[in-house]
């Protein structure tokens, strides 16, 4: 979404957390896999990838799907997850992932039946630019295991689709894969993707009964798995009740849940401090362009007090680090009178505030505010003559709009559809001036909706 700062301090935190691997403190320990009885060719190398014997697999039986979209498995509660935000690093770059439940379902023909699946939207960003958008399809079998029925994947470079690698569909390309057993035990083996040579992942459960530090405090009953990918990469993941995938790490990547709703939702009204940060960021964004630095001093003072007040409470720590970085950048760039950097920092503070606000507001309200913030981002990226960033912004606008369009009245939906069409045409043509104009019009249309 916006170019959210996530500094080296997060990477240091990631390394510290990685050193405290849940495997080392698991309640029930881990069970090593037995010697493999077969192998799969490693992607592009001709080497043999050892896989577990069938005797250890728990995904080989027949399954029935009587109520497949009612996913009650606590370790993969995808039908009850409105949105999960994960933050981390990948090869030294900031990494952000949003997984969002979409309002529609998808029928997938498999094994002589049509299975209705839940659709979850996955968006990944590196250093603020979108790198992947995917729709993932899941269904729960009658025994409580959750199955993965495929994904539509779009991989992006500078806001343009580079390829659709990773796309697959059960029934068309191969079988569905189990993504979470009904009652996982240490030593269990299953395959979330099971089309060797096309898509493949084999999971071994390493530990159960693990307690993790969630955004609102300790969460018991997590499991730790090791995932073997088709290229031979090993990835460690933790799945926690209420969140599903909670943590993932490899040699170069670390990402952890920063917030998940409704699990982390709060019943009280949105704190005034968060509203102050959002409105203050918008005021600074406009005032900086006029280089009215003196007028910003009162606003910055109010924002500083607001953040200090809110941060003094028990807040999700990954989001707090994100806000610390964004707000520190805003203070520094305003002091340095760096117009472009200050406007970017103002957007980042607004985005960080909206992540916090997700605890108190509906996803639709937050998404509409995110759209308005992205319109600001397009204006800034257009002024910087960064066509790739503008194209990336438009992709995210379109992706967020797909999940919020049904929540506004038809006249508003038609208006935004038309403006997004204009933005898309301008981005495709590289006409950044037209993109900036369309973004300003979109922002005006969204005024007062969130």
Secondary structure, 3 states (H helix, E strand, C coil): CCCCCCCHHHHHHHHHHHHCCHHHHCCCCCCCCCCCCEEEECCCCCCEEEECCHHHECCCCCCCCCCCCCCCCHHHCHHHCCEEEEEEEECCEEEEEEEEEEEEEEEEEECCEEEEEEEEEEEEEECCEEEEEEEEEEEECCCCCEEEEEEEEEEEECCEEEECCCCEEECCCECCEEEECCCCCCCCEEEEEEECCCEEEEEEEEEEEEEEEECCEEEEEEEEEEEEECCCCEEEEEEECCCEEEEEECCCEEEEEEEEECCCCCCCCCCHHHHHHHHHHHHHHHHHHCCCCCCHHHHHHHHHHHHHHHHCCCCCHHHHHHHHHHHHHHHHHHHCCCHHHHHHHHHHHHHHHHHHHCCCCCHHHHHHHHHHHHHHHHHHHHHCCCHHHHHHHHHHHHHHHHHHHHHCCHHHHHHHHHHHHHHHHHHHHCCHHHHHHHHHHHHHHHCCCC
